Amino acid sequence: MPPLALSPRQIQRAHALTWAEVDPLRHPFELDEDAAKELAGRVVPLLPDANAAEEKRWRSLDPVTEFLVDRYGRWACGWNWSVGEGDTDGGVVGAWCCADDSVTTADATAPLVVAALLEWRAWLEDLAERFFALAPPSNSAASSMDPWHWERACTRLVTVVADRTQAESGWYGHCIQVLEWFLAYNGIDEERAREIVESAVGGRFGSWIAPDVAVVETVSSRFARTMGGNR
């Protein structure tokens, strides 16, 4: 049976992004001041007016997202993954709030879209640098790495995601995603990465509350043990 075709809305979902789709090394991106102004100008005619944004909150920005994805790649669909209960729940972007609050006039809103895209891209580049720093030594296979390295990596990644998302609504969804991205970066296949992270997190994170030290230690310890093949 052939796979089901994804709708444009499904294709845009930032929660579904894989590391292969967001890895800055695979998807080069530069936007200087002049290019940023040019991009804002192209976004202007795609924006809804404030009334339409409020009435059709979940669809009003689809033309903007589709344009950015077509222009830069699927990684760009995270441009409005804002902190808290925004257009997409539990993200890291502070430059954009949500369609209801961030959409005003097109000329005022378009630069916010560009700023949000740049902030999202900066986060991906920051993660890539962290992944490089936390990866196993180049001469070591991921499967044979000292469990302490995996535990440390998990602790640092959970901490930084909780901080960047402000541990607001649904923040743990992106945290789980980032841990899976880190495993993908280290050559772990998608199914195995999901199994490792699900075993480690196991419902231990919740909305609107940052994990305390004991919870992070538990998750990180389970992450390391499961990575090593233990439960």
Long-range contacts (C-beta under 8 A, 24 or more apart in sequence): 8-62, 8-66, 9-59, 9-62, 11-69, 11-74, 11-77, 12-62, 12-65, 12-66, 12-69, 12-77, 13-77, 13-88, 14-77, 14-78, 14-81, 14-88, 14-91, 15-88, 15-173, 15-174, 15-177, 17-74, 17-75, 17-77, 17-78, 17-177, 18-181, 18-184, 18-190, 19-180, 19-181, 19-184, 19-185, 20-184, 21-73, 21-74, 21-75, 22-74, 22-75, 22-78, 22-124, 22-181, 23-124, 23-128, 23-185, 24-121, 24-124, 24-125, 24-128, 25-128, 27-72, 27-73, 27-75, 29-72, 29-121, 31-114, 31-117, 31-118, 36-111, 36-114, 36-118, 39-114, 39-117, 40-110, 40-111, 40-113, 40-114, 41-110, 42-67, 43-67, 43-110, 43-113, 43-114, 44-106, 44-107, 44-110, 45-106, 47-103, 47-106, 47-109, 47-110, 47-113, 48-99, 48-103, 49-103, 49-106, 50-103, 50-104, 50-105, 53-99, 53-100, 53-103, 54-99, 54-100, 57-87, 57-98, 57-99, 57-100, 58-87, 60-99, 60-103, 61-87, 61-99, 61-103, 64-113, 68-117, 75-121, 75-124, 76-117, 76-120, 78-120, 78-124, 79-113, 79-116, 79-117, 79-120, 80-113, 80-116, 81-120, 81-174, 82-116, 83-165, 83-166, 83-168, 84-166, 84-168, 84-169, 85-168, 85-169, 85-170, 89-169, 89-170, 89-173, 90-165, 90-168, 90-169, 90-170, 90-171, 90-172, 90-173, 90-174, 90-207, 91-165, 91-174, 92-119, 92-120, 92-123, 92-161, 92-164, 92-165, 92-174, 93-119, 93-120, 93-123, 94-119, 95-119, 123-164, 127-178, 127-181, 128-185, 130-156, 130-157, 130-160, 131-181, 131-182, 131-185, 131-186, 134-182, 135-185, 135-186, 136-186, 142-186, 142-187, 142-188, 142-227, 143-228, 147-224, 147-225, 147-227, 147-228, 148-224, 150-220, 150-223, 150-224, 150-227, 150-228, 151-220, 151-221, 151-223, 151-224, 152-220, 153-182, 154-179, 154-200, 154-219, 154-220, 154-223, 154-224, 155-216, 155-217, 155-220, 157-182, 158-211, 158-216, 158-219, 158-220, 159-216, 162-210, 162-211, 167-208, 167-209, 167-210, 167-211, 168-207, 168-208, 169-207, 169-208, 170-207, 171-205, 171-207, 172-201, 172-205, 172-206, 172-207, 175-201, 175-205, 176-201, 179-223, 183-227, 195-226, 196-223, 196-226, 196-227, 197-223, 199-226, 199-231, 200-226
